[in-house]
């Protein structure tokens, strides 16, 4: 390991802490957080490639290359099928119970995310992701939020019962590989 890779491990841990301690609706934590390093980055990239090929999504191939070149990746998922019980109808259903019943009745095999999802839980996920990338930014760690990496993590079963997930790859280098992809 080199100094940059050592630092990446610390940043990854602090990002996970930022996500975990981010505010949650009604104080209900439904997040799953996983740090990916080493050979598991290649496994994640392969899962992304397979999904991209299966559903003809070319950007999954590009993003998989970024994951393989990354030093680490933070995966954050949420169990959106666990409504908070406020019947806000943000999910499009008349009640939290109706949303939960719809979730249980759907055949979602092969889909990248499983729904319907509680809008409060999805906001919690977004706030946690924002907190994590804020931490990375404050520590000068290059990163990018990737839908595709979350899908790969879900396909590998690395986020438990999460229904929606995103990945945040990290790289400590002289060039931001996640935005200057040319």
N, C-alpha and C positions, 0 to 999 in steps of 0.2 A: 504494500500500500504506500501511496505517497501522501504528502501533506494535504493536498486538495481532497483526496478520497477520505482521509481521516475526518476532515472538516465536514464533508458531505454527510457522514454518519451522525455527527452531532446536530447538523441542521435538520436532517430527517427526523431525529428524535424530538427536537424542539417544535418542528412543524406538527408532528403527531400530538404533542402536548397542546399546542395552540388550537388544533381542531377539537380535541377532546374537551377542552375547557371553554370553548365558544358557547355563547348563550343558546339555550334550547327552549322551544315552546313548552310551556307548563313544566319546565324543568325535567322533561322526560328524554333521556338519552337513548337514542336508537341507532347510534353510529357504530360502524365496524371500521377499524383503522388498521392498516397493515403496511409495514415497510418492506420493500423488495430490493434486494441487492444480489450481487454475484450471479451465479448461474440461473437464479430465478428470473432475472431480467430477460434471459433468452427464452425461458418457458412462457413468460408473459407476452413477449413479442410474437412467438409462434402462435399462441392462442389468438392474438389480434389478427395475424395474417390469415389464419384459417377462417375466422369470422368474415373478414373482408373479402376473401375469395368466395365464400359461400353466398354472400349477399351482394357481391359486385360493388363493394365500397372501396375504391382505390386509395382513399386517404388512410385507411387502416394499414396498408402496406407501407406508406410513407412514415406514419407514426410509429410503426413497429421498428423501423430503422432507427428512429430517435430513441426508442426504449433500449435497444441493444447498445447504442452509443452512450447512454446515460450512465451515471455513477450509481444512481438509486432511483426509486419511484415510490411515492407515497400513494396508497390506495385508500379512498374514503368512500364508504357506502352507507346507506341508510335503509332501515326497515320501514319503508313508506306505507306498508300495509297495516301498520299499527296506528290507527287514528288517535288523536289526542282527546276526543270526546267533546268537542265544542259545537258540532253540527253547523259549521260555518258555510258549507256547501262549496268551498273552494275547489274541491275535487270533482265537482259536477254532479254529485249525488245529493239527495235530500237530507241525508243524515250520515253520521259516521258508521252506524250499523249497516246502512244500505251500501256504503262503499266497501266495507269489509266483506259483506255477502257477495258483492260483485267480484271482488278479488278472488274469493274462494271458488267461484263458479267458472272462472275463465281458464281456457287452455292456452297457456303462454309458452309452450315448448318452442325453443329456437329464437325467441324474441330477445333483443339485447337487454331490455329492462322489463320488469313485471309490474303491472298496474291493474287497477287504478291506485294512485298514491295520495296520501294525505298531503295537502298543500303546506301545512305547517311543517311536516317532516321534510319536505323538499326545500323549504326555506331554511330549516336547520342545516341541511346538507350544504346549501349554498353559503351560509354564514361560516360553517366550519372550513369549507374550501377557501373562502376569502381570508379567514384567519391564518390558515396554513401558508398561503402564498404571501401574505403580508410578512410573516415571519421570515420566509425565504428571502424576500426582497430586502428586508432590514439587514439581513446577514450577507447580502450580495451574492446569493446563490441563484444561478440561472435556472428557470423553471417554466413550465407551461401547463395549463390545465387541459387534460385530454379526455374527452368522452370515450374515445377508442380504448384507452388503457383501462378505464373502468369496466368496459364491456369484457375485455380480456380477463381482468381479475374476477369478475362474476362467473365467467365460463369455467375458470379454474377452481371455483369454489372457495376462493381465498377470503371471501367477505361474509361468510356465514349465510344468514337469511336475508341479506340486503336485497332490496328490489331495484335500486338505482345506485350507481357508483361512478366515480371519476378517478382518474389517476393524475398525479403531478410528478413527472420525471424531473430529475435534478442533475445538473452537470456543473462541475467547477473547472472551467477552462477559460482560455483567452477569447473565445468566440461563443456567442449564444447559439448553440446548434438547433434550438427549438424555434427560433424566429428567422434566422438567416439560413434558409434551407437550400439555397441555390448552389 
